Amino acid sequence: MSKVRVGIIGCGGIGSGKHMPSLSKVQDAEMVAFCDIVRERAEEAKHKFGSEQAAVYENYHDLLKDPSIEVVHVCTPNDSHAEISIAAMEAGKHVMCEKPMAKTAADARRMLEAAKRTGMKLSIGYQNRFRSDARFLNDACRKDELGEVYFAKAHAIRRRAVPTWGVFLDEEKQGGGPLIDIGTHALDLALWMMDNYKPKVVLGRAYHKLSQTENAANAFGPWDPKQFTVEDSAFAMITMENGATIILESSWALNTLEVDEAKVSLSGTKAGADMKGGLRINGEENSRLYVKDIQLDGGGVAFFSGAAEDPGELEARSWIDAVKNDKQPVVTPEQALVVSEILEAVYESSRTGKAIYFD
């Protein structure tokens, strides 16, 4: 069978760091076009991941004119996700868009409407769903092993790891800081585990407490306070229609030793679970409390520790399979839209000092 022909729009960090390396390992996919506003980046991507016949563009509209391209990966700043994704779907391409779905909830809704209108598949790059611990825990939730999950914590905490490259610190381009960047992953995991996409009310606060620190200690080198226009941390309480509660925490810079990123803690009527120090399931059995440490590395056999599966590669393989065999993507646009709506509500709550209610 022929390979799915893929065009890459945006050949910067996330494209070259996740999307293209992952797609290069999928036998059913072939990257045939590369687009970036900096032509040298597109040329470099072609050299590394494409064939000699692969096309290079500086304008994504030119890439979309190629009728042979079936799939487009959108790996650009948040403010252009909707514009490019909608144009791609209208041009007859299936779209994998990097997270978050869009800079605003309104743009995310436009993307969902375009997918329904055109019949094209649309998925968002929440690759943490493909981690072995996330897949195991989601399977346990679907089997009702935790019972009704009525309390969850979504963890996205860095002590000092502010991204100082690209446009991460630019609110106009990104729409926010750690909340929309890494908090989005943790929130997606929590909603997915709970299978609950009906928020009722959000109360949140975004902070600008450490962003103006000069010569700050930082994993990626000191940030420029003048360019740091997004929050350095944000926190929220989300109440769902059925009464369940989610605590969402996110930071790039926070004075804490409790560092966790893209992890969840769940409390259900039958058992609980967390991803701290590995995946653990806790509960009660025969009038005694227990904690199970779930072994996910494939160990236990002499000289074999198990093959680690890369979440990005699994995401790419699953996505191409969904396109090729007309399946529903693991991450649906309806689910990703709710993530964006909640994130926007956190920012709005912080600006207004009020709880934000959903219809």
C-alpha positions in Angstrom: 0.0 0.0 0.0 1.2 3.6 -0.7 2.6 5.7 2.1 0.7 8.6 3.5 2.2 11.8 2.1 2.9 14.4 4.9 3.7 18.1 4.8 5.4 19.8 7.7 4.5 23.4 8.5 6.9 24.8 11.0 10.4 23.3 11.2 11.5 24.8 14.5 12.0 23.2 17.9 8.8 21.1 18.3 8.8 20.1 14.6 12.4 18.9 14.6 12.4 17.7 18.2 9.2 15.6 18.1 7.1 15.5 14.9 9.7 14.8 12.2 11.9 12.3 14.1 8.7 10.4 15.1 7.2 10.4 11.6 10.6 9.2 10.2 10.1 5.9 12.1 6.6 5.3 10.8 6.8 3.0 7.8 3.4 4.1 6.4 4.4 7.8 6.3 6.6 9.9 4.0 7.5 13.5 4.6 7.3 15.1 1.1 7.2 18.9 1.9 8.7 21.2 4.5 7.6 24.8 5.2 9.1 27.5 7.4 9.2 31.3 7.3 13.0 30.8 7.7 13.9 28.9 4.5 17.1 27.5 5.9 15.2 25.7 8.6 13.0 24.0 6.0 16.0 23.1 3.9 17.7 21.6 6.9 14.6 19.6 7.7 14.4 18.3 4.1 18.0 17.3 4.3 17.5 15.4 7.5 14.0 13.9 7.1 13.0 14.1 3.4 14.1 12.8 0.1 15.8 14.7 -2.7 12.4 15.2 -4.3 10.8 16.7 -1.2 9.6 20.3 -1.7 10.6 23.3 0.4 8.3 26.3 1.0 8.4 29.6 2.9 4.6 30.2 2.5 2.3 27.4 3.8 -0.4 28.4 1.2 2.0 27.1 -1.5 2.4 23.8 0.3 -1.4 23.4 0.6 -1.8 23.7 -3.2 -0.1 20.3 -3.6 -3.0 17.9 -4.1 -0.8 14.9 -3.4 -0.2 15.9 0.2 -2.7 14.0 2.4 -1.7 15.1 5.9 -0.3 18.3 7.4 1.5 18.7 10.7 1.2 22.2 12.2 4.2 22.9 14.4 4.0 26.7 14.6 3.4 29.2 17.5 0.0 29.0 19.1 -1.5 32.1 17.5 -1.3 30.6 14.0 -2.6 27.1 14.8 -6.2 27.9 13.9 -5.4 29.8 10.7 -3.1 27.2 9.3 -5.2 24.2 10.4 -8.4 25.5 9.0 -6.8 26.4 5.7 -5.2 22.9 5.5 -8.6 21.1 6.2 -10.3 23.3 3.6 -7.6 22.2 1.2 -8.5 18.6 1.8 -5.7 17.7 4.3 -6.0 15.8 7.5 -4.3 17.8 10.3 -2.2 17.0 13.3 -1.7 20.3 15.2 0.7 20.7 18.0 -0.8 21.5 21.4 -2.5 23.5 22.6 -5.3 23.4 20.1 -5.2 27.2 19.6 -4.3 30.4 21.4 -8.0 31.1 22.2 -11.1 28.9 22.8 -12.9 30.7 20.0 -10.1 29.7 17.5 -10.3 26.1 18.8 -14.0 26.1 18.1 -13.4 27.3 14.6 -11.0 24.4 14.1 -13.6 21.9 15.3 -16.2 23.4 13.0 -13.8 23.2 10.1 -13.1 19.6 10.8 -16.9 18.8 10.8 -17.6 20.9 7.7 -14.8 19.4 5.6 -14.8 15.8 6.9 -11.1 16.0 7.5 -9.5 14.4 10.6 -8.1 16.7 13.2 -6.0 15.7 16.2 -3.9 17.6 18.7 -0.4 16.7 19.9 -1.0 15.5 23.4 1.7 12.8 23.2 1.7 12.1 27.0 -1.4 10.0 26.5 1.0 7.5 24.8 3.3 7.1 27.8 3.2 3.6 29.2 2.0 4.8 32.6 -0.7 6.9 31.1 -2.0 4.1 28.9 -2.0 1.7 31.8 -3.9 4.1 34.1 -6.4 5.0 31.5 -7.1 1.4 30.8 -7.6 0.8 34.6 -10.0 3.8 34.6 -12.0 2.4 31.7 -12.3 -0.9 33.5 -13.7 0.9 36.5 -10.9 -0.2 38.7 -10.8 3.2 40.5 -14.6 3.6 40.6 -16.0 7.1 40.2 -13.0 9.5 40.1 -14.3 12.5 41.9 -11.0 14.3 42.8 -7.9 14.8 40.7 -4.7 16.8 40.7 -3.1 17.8 37.4 0.7 18.5 38.0 2.9 20.6 35.7 5.5 22.1 38.1 9.0 23.1 37.2 11.2 24.7 39.8 13.4 26.7 37.4 13.0 25.7 33.7 11.8 28.7 31.8 12.1 28.2 28.0 14.2 31.2 26.8 14.1 30.4 23.0 11.5 31.0 20.3 8.4 32.9 21.4 7.6 31.1 24.6 7.8 34.3 26.6 5.7 36.3 24.2 2.0 36.5 25.3 0.9 37.8 22.0 2.2 34.8 20.1 1.5 32.1 22.7 -1.5 33.3 24.7 0.2 32.5 28.0 3.1 30.8 29.8 3.4 27.6 31.7 -0.4 27.1 32.0 -1.0 26.9 28.3 2.4 25.3 27.6 2.8 22.5 30.1 -0.4 22.8 32.2 -2.3 21.9 29.1 -0.7 18.4 29.1 -1.5 17.7 32.7 -5.1 18.9 32.3 -5.5 16.8 29.2 -4.4 13.7 31.1 -6.7 14.4 34.0 -9.8 14.9 31.8 -8.9 11.8 29.7 -8.5 9.6 32.8 -11.7 10.8 34.3 -13.5 10.7 30.9 -15.2 13.9 32.1 -15.4 16.8 29.6 -18.2 18.8 31.2 -16.7 21.7 33.3 -19.1 23.8 35.4 -17.0 26.5 37.1 -13.3 27.5 37.2 -11.5 29.6 39.7 -7.9 30.4 39.0 -5.0 32.7 39.4 -1.9 33.4 37.2 1.2 34.9 38.9 4.0 37.2 37.7 6.2 36.9 40.8 9.6 35.7 39.6 9.5 36.7 35.9 11.3 40.0 36.6 14.3 38.4 38.4 17.6 39.5 36.9 20.2 36.9 36.1 17.9 34.2 37.5 19.0 30.6 38.0 17.4 28.7 35.2 17.9 25.3 33.4 18.1 27.1 30.0 20.1 30.1 31.2 18.8 33.4 32.6 15.7 34.9 31.0 15.3 38.5 29.9 12.8 40.1 32.2 11.8 42.6 29.5 10.7 39.7 27.2 9.0 37.7 29.9 5.4 38.9 29.3 3.6 35.7 30.3 2.9 34.3 33.8 5.6 32.3 35.6 3.0 30.1 37.4 -0.8 29.5 37.5 -3.2 27.5 39.6 -6.8 26.6 39.4 -9.7 24.7 40.9 -12.1 23.2 38.4 -15.5 21.9 39.3 -17.2 19.6 36.9 -21.0 19.2 36.2 -21.1 15.9 38.1 -19.4 17.5 41.2 -15.9 16.2 40.5 -13.0 18.5 41.4 -9.7 19.0 39.6 -6.8 21.0 41.0 -4.5 22.3 38.2 -1.0 23.5 39.0 1.6 24.8 36.6 4.8 26.7 36.8 8.1 27.4 34.9 9.6 29.1 38.0 8.4 28.4 41.5 10.1 28.1 44.9 9.3 24.4 45.5 10.9 21.0 45.7 7.8 19.2 44.6 8.5 19.0 40.9 6.2 17.0 38.6 5.4 17.6 34.9 2.6 16.0 32.9 1.4 13.9 35.7 -1.9 13.3 37.5 -3.1 12.1 40.9 -6.6 10.5 41.0 -8.9 9.6 43.9 -11.9 7.3 43.1 -14.5 5.5 45.1 -12.7 2.1 44.7 -9.0 3.1 44.5 -6.6 6.0 43.9 -3.6 6.4 41.7 -0.6 8.8 41.2 2.4 9.1 38.9 4.9 10.3 41.6 8.0 8.1 41.5 6.4 5.7 39.1 2.8 4.6 38.7 1.1 3.6 42.0 -2.3 2.3 42.7 -3.7 2.6 46.3 -6.8 1.2 47.9 -8.3 -1.0 50.6 -8.7 -4.7 50.5 -9.8 -7.1 53.3 -9.9 -4.2 55.8 -6.3 -3.3 55.0 -4.8 -0.5 53.0 -2.5 -1.4 50.0 -0.2 0.3 47.6 0.7 -1.3 44.3 3.8 -0.2 42.3 3.1 -0.9 38.7 6.1 -2.3 36.8 6.1 -0.8 33.3 9.7 -1.4 32.1 9.3 -5.0 30.9 11.9 -6.2 33.4 12.0 -9.6 35.2 13.8 -11.5 32.5 17.5 -12.0 32.7 19.5 -9.8 30.3 16.3 -8.1 29.1 15.0 -4.8 30.5 12.2 -4.3 28.0 12.1 -2.0 25.0 11.1 1.6 25.9 8.4 2.9 23.6 8.7 6.6 22.7 5.4 8.4 23.2 6.0 10.7 20.2 6.6 7.7 17.9 3.5 5.9 19.2 1.5 9.1 18.7 2.7 9.4 15.1 2.1 5.8 14.3 -1.4 5.9 15.8 -2.2 9.1 13.9 -1.1 7.8 10.5 -3.0 4.6 11.2 -6.1 6.6 11.9 -5.7 8.5 8.6 -4.9 5.4 6.6 -7.6 3.2 8.0 -10.3 5.8 8.7 -10.2 5.5 12.5 -10.9 8.1 15.1 -7.7 9.6 16.4 -6.8 8.9 20.1 -7.0 12.7 20.8 -10.2 14.1 19.4 -10.8 17.8 18.6 -13.8 17.8 20.9 -11.6 16.7 23.8 -8.9 19.2 23.0 -11.4 22.0 22.8 -12.5 21.5 26.4 -8.9 21.7 27.5 -8.6 25.1 25.7 -11.9 26.3 27.2 -10.8 25.5 30.7 -7.3 27.1 30.2 -8.9 30.3 28.9 -11.3 30.3 31.9 -8.3 30.2 34.3 -6.8 33.3 32.6 -10.1 35.1 32.6 -10.7 34.2 36.3 -7.3 35.6 37.1 -7.9 38.8 35.2 -11.4 39.4 36.7 -10.9 38.0 40.2 -14.1 36.0 39.7 -15.2 32.4 39.1 -16.0 31.6 35.5 -19.1 29.6 34.9 -19.8 27.5 31.9 -23.2 27.3 30.2 
